[in-house]
Structures are given as C-alpha cells and as structure tokens.
Amino acid sequence: MLKYFKEGTKGPFALLLGGFDGFHKGHGELLKAAKETGLPVGLTALSGGKGGELFPLSEREEIFRALGFCFADEHVLTEEFKNTSPEDFLRDLFARIPVSAVFCGEDFRFGKNASGTPELLKALAPCPVHILPLKAEHGEKIAVSRIKGYLSAGEVEKANELLLYPYFVESSAEHGRAVGRTYGFPTANLTLPKGKFPLKEGVYAARARVKGGEWPSIVNFGPCPTFGVEDRKTEAHLIGFQGNLYGEKVTLFPVKFLRPIQKFDGKDALESQLERDRAAALQLIPNTKEK
C-alpha cells in the first residue's frame, strides 16, 4: 500500500528497494545516491518478519518523513506476498509507481523464496538500476541483525551509531499502579507496540519527548520484582516534568544502560537507588528542553 508523506508529489520517482526495518548508515548510502538524481525519492518497506522489528511500520513512517522520503510502498509478509514470484512483484510495483531510477544493495532479494536478484531487477526494470555495495563499519557489515544484537546486549549506543535515526519506543501513556508518585518518582507507563524488537531488560537513561518538549528520564524496561510485578513493563520517570500525561504520546530515546533490574528490600532501598539513577541520567542528559 502506498503511503504518501508529501501530498501532491508527482513522479517519476527515484525508488529504494528493500525491507528497511529501521534506517541505518548502509541505507543512507542508497538515499544519498537517490537524492543526487534530483527526483523525489520513495522506498518500499516490509513488515511481518520473524523475531520482531526495530520499528513497526507506524514508527518507520515517522523516520521516513524525517529523512525526506515522499512515500513508502508498504508490504506485510503474508502468505500471499511470500508466494509472489519475483517477476509478478516487479510487474505490480512498476505498474503502480512511475520510476526513472531504482536503487538497491547488492544483497537485495525479493519474491518467492527470495529468488529475485539485483540482476533480475536490472533485466526487468523500466529504468536504470543502481546496485550499491554493502557498507561496513569497524570491519563488519552494517545490518539490522547487527543492530538487534547490540540492543539485546543493552548496547544502545552502538546500535544508535549505526542508525540514521535513533532507536525509540513510542506509545500513549496509560494508567499504572501509581506507586512511583508516593516516593517522588511518578512514571509514565507504556505498552510496546506489537512486534516491536525489545531492548535488554534493565534501567536506562533516556530522552523523553512529550507535549512539545524533551526531558531527561530514567526508564525501567521489564518487570518490577520489588512490587511483585512479573509482566514486562515500560515505566519512565521524566525528571523535572510536572503535569498529567495520561493518554498523551510519549517517545522514549534510550541513551545508556544504567543497571540490571533487581529486587530491593524495601521502599528506602529502592528510593536510594532511584536517586542514584536520576543523578546518572542527568550526567548523561543534563538539559531539559522545552519547546
């Protein structure tokens, strides 16, 4: 399905082909080359793969807008889509989207059993096809799997070094247990979008974007054993924020893993640790920004 971000934009277009679960520096090379054509740029996007996505399609759309794309051609990995032949995939794509240039990485595969190759794309495309080599950093290929590995290890800084738009979690604030406010640490409670690839469980320093402003925060990703909560939760304390966030969109940008989740012997021990977490977060994110 075509999702336009800039209404009224007309083709022909430069088109990036790939799944684009997140947008990393390797993808950035494709975007840079496409912009050099002077054409408006769009891309394909695939959702529904196994193992979770760095960014579900709704979050990716925010990234694509920020990077200047005029549309995304979004596909969900249904059985029907998985069984589409490479030739039929291209036939449908180019019938719907007028293109004057196409860009992909040398490892791009498409169609049933991933049997479509850049060489087949070159043979069937109605315009020039530009196949770019894979980009490496520190001797290793930049790939979504590598970024997910960093997130699973809690190494969010390394993940963000490879991404052109940092990893974030976004949802509407919900009513929670309201325990934090009783000892000076009120939290915004979020539910991760379905299919979202999670961070390693733990406590993180993060930037929180709400109501037109950004605030340093401490965020608990995971259970709360001190209070007997085993379900995986996302609870963010926005340092210095005053106000009601229920129902408001909250976007969290984790900056650094601070510590693992642990069970404390009581309120005083937990409060002392949260004071240390807050000080650590303010060292990393010192400025509250209201816009």
C-alpha positions as CSV (number, residue, x, y, z in Angstrom):
1,M,0.0,0.0,0.0
2,L,1.3,3.4,-0.9
3,K,1.6,5.8,2.0
4,Y,2.4,9.4,0.9
5,F,4.1,11.8,3.3
6,K,4.2,14.7,0.9
7,E,0.8,15.1,-0.6
8,G,0.7,16.3,-4.2
9,T,4.2,14.9,-5.1
10,K,4.2,13.6,-8.6
11,G,6.6,11.2,-10.3
12,P,8.6,10.0,-11.9
13,F,10.5,8.9,-8.7
14,A,13.8,7.5,-7.6
15,L,12.9,4.4,-5.7
16,L,14.8,2.5,-3.0
17,L,14.1,-1.2,-2.8
18,G,14.4,-3.2,0.4
19,G,12.7,-4.0,3.7
20,F,14.0,-1.1,5.6
21,D,13.3,-2.2,9.2
22,G,14.8,1.0,10.6
23,F,17.2,3.0,8.5
24,H,20.9,2.6,9.0
25,K,24.1,4.0,7.5
26,G,24.1,1.5,4.7
27,H,20.6,2.5,3.7
28,G,21.8,6.1,3.9
29,E,24.2,5.4,1.0
30,L,21.2,4.4,-1.1
31,L,19.3,7.6,-0.1
32,K,22.3,9.8,-0.8
33,A,22.7,8.4,-4.3
34,A,18.9,8.6,-5.0
35,K,18.8,12.3,-3.9
36,E,21.6,13.1,-6.4
37,T,19.2,12.3,-9.2
38,G,17.2,15.4,-8.3
39,L,14.0,13.2,-8.3
40,P,11.5,12.9,-5.4
41,V,12.5,9.8,-3.5
42,G,10.3,6.9,-2.3
43,L,11.0,3.5,-0.9
44,T,9.5,0.1,-0.3
45,A,9.0,-1.2,3.3
46,L,8.3,-4.7,4.5
47,S,6.7,-5.8,7.8
48,G,5.8,-9.0,9.5
49,G,9.1,-10.9,9.6
50,K,10.1,-13.2,12.5
51,G,11.9,-12.0,15.6
52,G,10.4,-8.6,15.9
53,E,11.1,-5.3,14.1
54,L,13.3,-2.4,15.2
55,F,10.4,-0.2,14.2
56,P,6.9,-1.3,13.2
57,L,5.5,0.4,10.1
58,S,3.7,3.1,12.1
59,E,7.1,4.1,13.7
60,R,9.0,3.8,10.5
61,E,6.7,6.3,8.8
62,E,7.9,8.9,11.3
63,I,11.5,8.1,10.4
64,F,10.8,8.2,6.6
65,R,9.2,11.6,6.9
66,A,12.1,12.9,8.9
67,L,14.6,11.7,6.3
68,G,12.7,13.4,3.5
69,F,11.0,10.5,1.7
70,C,7.9,11.4,-0.2
71,F,6.2,8.0,0.1
72,A,6.6,4.4,1.3
73,D,5.2,1.4,-0.5
74,E,4.3,-0.8,2.5
75,H,4.0,-4.6,2.3
76,V,3.1,-7.1,5.0
77,L,4.7,-10.5,4.8
78,T,1.5,-12.5,4.3
79,E,1.4,-16.0,2.8
80,E,0.2,-14.5,-0.4
81,F,3.0,-12.0,-0.5
82,K,5.6,-14.6,0.3
83,N,4.4,-16.7,-2.6
84,T,4.5,-13.9,-5.1
85,S,7.0,-14.6,-7.9
86,P,9.9,-12.1,-8.4
87,E,8.5,-11.2,-11.8
88,D,5.0,-10.6,-10.5
89,F,6.3,-8.5,-7.7
90,L,8.2,-6.2,-10.1
91,R,5.3,-6.1,-12.6
92,D,2.9,-4.9,-9.9
93,L,5.5,-2.5,-8.4
94,F,6.3,-0.7,-11.7
95,A,2.7,-0.6,-12.8
96,R,1.8,1.4,-9.7
97,I,4.9,3.6,-9.3
98,P,6.4,5.6,-12.1
99,V,10.2,5.4,-11.7
100,S,13.2,6.9,-13.5
101,A,15.8,5.4,-11.2
102,V,15.9,2.4,-8.9
103,F,18.5,1.8,-6.1
104,C,19.2,-1.4,-4.0
105,G,22.0,-3.0,-2.1
106,E,24.0,-5.9,-3.6
107,D,22.3,-8.3,-1.2
108,F,18.8,-7.3,-2.2
109,R,16.5,-10.3,-2.7
110,F,12.8,-10.4,-3.4
111,G,9.9,-12.6,-4.4
112,K,9.1,-16.2,-3.5
113,N,11.9,-18.0,-1.7
114,A,13.9,-14.8,-2.0
115,S,14.8,-15.9,-5.5
116,G,14.8,-12.5,-7.1
117,T,18.2,-10.9,-7.5
118,P,19.6,-7.5,-8.5
119,E,20.5,-9.0,-11.9
120,L,16.8,-9.9,-12.5
121,L,15.8,-6.5,-11.3
122,K,18.2,-4.9,-13.9
123,A,16.7,-7.1,-16.6
124,L,13.1,-6.2,-15.9
125,A,13.1,-2.6,-14.6
126,P,11.9,0.1,-16.9
127,C,14.7,2.4,-15.9
128,P,18.4,2.3,-14.8
129,V,19.1,0.2,-11.7
130,H,21.9,1.2,-9.4
131,I,23.3,-1.6,-7.2
132,L,25.4,-0.4,-4.3
133,P,28.0,-2.4,-2.4
134,L,27.3,-3.1,1.3
135,K,28.6,-0.6,3.8
136,A,30.8,-1.8,6.7
137,E,32.0,-0.2,9.9
138,H,34.8,-1.5,12.1
139,G,35.3,-4.3,9.7
140,E,31.7,-5.7,9.9
141,K,28.8,-5.3,7.6
142,I,26.1,-2.8,8.8
143,A,22.9,-4.8,9.1
144,V,19.7,-4.9,11.0
145,S,20.7,-8.2,12.6
146,R,23.9,-6.5,14.0
147,I,21.8,-3.6,15.4
148,K,19.4,-6.0,17.1
149,G,22.4,-7.9,18.6
150,Y,23.6,-4.6,20.2
151,L,20.1,-3.9,21.6
152,S,19.8,-7.4,23.0
153,A,23.1,-6.8,24.9
154,G,21.9,-3.4,26.2
155,E,24.5,-1.6,24.0
156,V,22.1,1.0,22.7
157,E,24.9,3.5,22.0
158,K,26.5,1.1,19.5
159,A,23.1,0.5,17.9
160,N,22.5,4.2,17.5
161,E,25.9,4.7,15.9
162,L,24.7,2.6,13.0
163,L,21.2,4.0,12.7
164,L,20.5,7.3,10.9
165,Y,17.5,7.8,13.3
166,P,18.0,6.5,16.9
167,Y,16.1,3.6,18.4
168,F,13.0,4.7,20.2
169,V,9.9,3.4,21.9
170,E,6.6,5.3,21.4
171,S,3.2,4.8,22.8
172,S,0.4,6.6,24.7
173,A,0.8,6.9,28.5
174,E,-1.5,4.5,30.4
175,H,-2.8,4.3,34.0
176,G,-0.4,2.2,36.0
177,R,-0.1,1.2,39.7
178,A,0.7,4.9,40.7
179,V,3.3,3.6,43.2
180,G,6.1,5.8,42.0
181,R,4.4,9.1,42.9
182,T,4.3,8.0,46.6
183,Y,8.1,8.4,46.9
184,G,8.7,11.2,44.4
185,F,9.2,9.2,41.2
186,P,6.0,9.3,39.2
187,T,6.1,7.3,36.0
188,A,4.5,7.3,32.5
189,N,3.5,3.7,31.8
190,L,3.8,2.5,28.2
191,T,3.0,-0.7,26.2
192,L,5.4,-1.5,23.5
193,P,3.8,-1.7,20.0
194,K,3.0,-5.2,18.8
195,G,6.0,-6.7,17.1
196,K,8.5,-4.2,18.5
197,F,12.0,-5.6,19.0
198,P,12.8,-5.0,22.7
199,L,15.8,-3.8,24.4
200,K,17.6,-5.9,27.0
201,E,15.7,-5.7,30.3
202,G,17.1,-3.1,32.6
203,V,17.1,0.5,33.7
204,Y,18.2,3.1,31.2
205,A,18.9,6.8,30.9
206,A,16.7,8.2,28.1
207,R,15.4,11.3,26.5
208,A,11.6,11.5,26.7
209,R,9.7,13.6,24.1
210,V,6.2,14.8,25.3
211,K,3.9,17.7,24.7
212,G,6.4,19.6,22.5
213,G,9.3,19.2,25.0
214,E,12.2,16.8,25.8
215,W,13.1,15.7,29.3
216,P,15.9,13.6,30.8
217,S,14.4,10.3,32.1
218,I,15.1,7.0,33.8
219,V,13.2,4.1,32.2
220,N,12.6,0.6,33.5
221,F,12.2,-1.9,30.7
222,G,11.0,-5.2,32.2
223,P,9.4,-6.5,35.4
224,C,9.2,-4.7,38.8
225,P,10.2,-7.5,41.3
226,T,10.2,-5.2,44.3
227,F,6.4,-4.9,43.9
228,G,5.8,-8.5,42.7
229,V,5.2,-7.4,39.1
230,E,6.4,-10.1,36.7
231,D,5.0,-8.7,33.5
232,R,7.3,-6.8,31.2
233,K,6.6,-3.1,31.6
234,T,7.9,0.1,30.3
235,E,7.9,2.8,33.0
236,A,9.5,6.2,32.5
237,H,10.2,8.8,35.1
238,L,10.6,12.2,33.4
239,I,13.0,14.2,35.6
240,G,11.5,17.7,36.4
241,F,8.3,17.2,34.4
242,Q,5.1,18.4,36.0
243,G,1.8,17.5,34.6
244,N,-0.6,14.8,33.5
245,L,0.5,12.5,30.7
246,Y,-2.4,10.0,30.6
247,G,-3.4,9.5,27.0
248,E,-0.6,11.6,25.7
249,K,2.0,10.3,23.2
250,V,5.4,9.6,24.8
251,T,8.5,8.9,22.8
252,L,11.5,7.4,24.6
253,F,15.0,7.5,23.2
254,P,17.2,5.2,25.3
255,V,20.7,6.7,25.7
256,K,22.6,4.3,28.0
257,F,22.0,1.1,30.0
258,L,22.4,2.0,33.7
259,R,21.9,-1.3,35.6
260,P,20.0,-4.6,35.6
261,I,16.6,-4.9,37.2
262,Q,16.8,-6.0,40.8
263,K,14.6,-6.7,43.8
264,F,15.0,-4.3,46.7
265,D,14.4,-5.0,50.4
266,G,12.0,-2.1,50.8
267,K,11.0,1.4,49.8
268,D,14.0,3.1,51.3
269,A,16.5,1.0,49.4
270,L,14.6,1.4,46.1
271,E,14.3,5.2,46.6
272,S,18.1,5.5,47.3
273,Q,18.9,3.6,44.1
274,L,16.4,5.7,42.0
275,E,18.2,8.8,43.4
276,R,21.5,7.4,42.0
277,D,19.8,6.5,38.7
278,R,18.4,10.0,38.4
279,A,21.8,11.6,39.1
280,A,23.4,9.3,36.4
281,A,20.7,10.2,33.9
282,L,21.3,13.9,34.5
283,Q,25.0,13.5,33.9
284,L,24.3,11.9,30.5
285,I,21.3,14.2,29.6
286,P,21.8,17.4,31.6
287,N,19.5,19.8,29.8
288,T,15.7,19.7,30.0
289,K,14.4,21.3,26.8
290,E,11.0,22.8,26.5
291,K,9.9,23.9,23.0
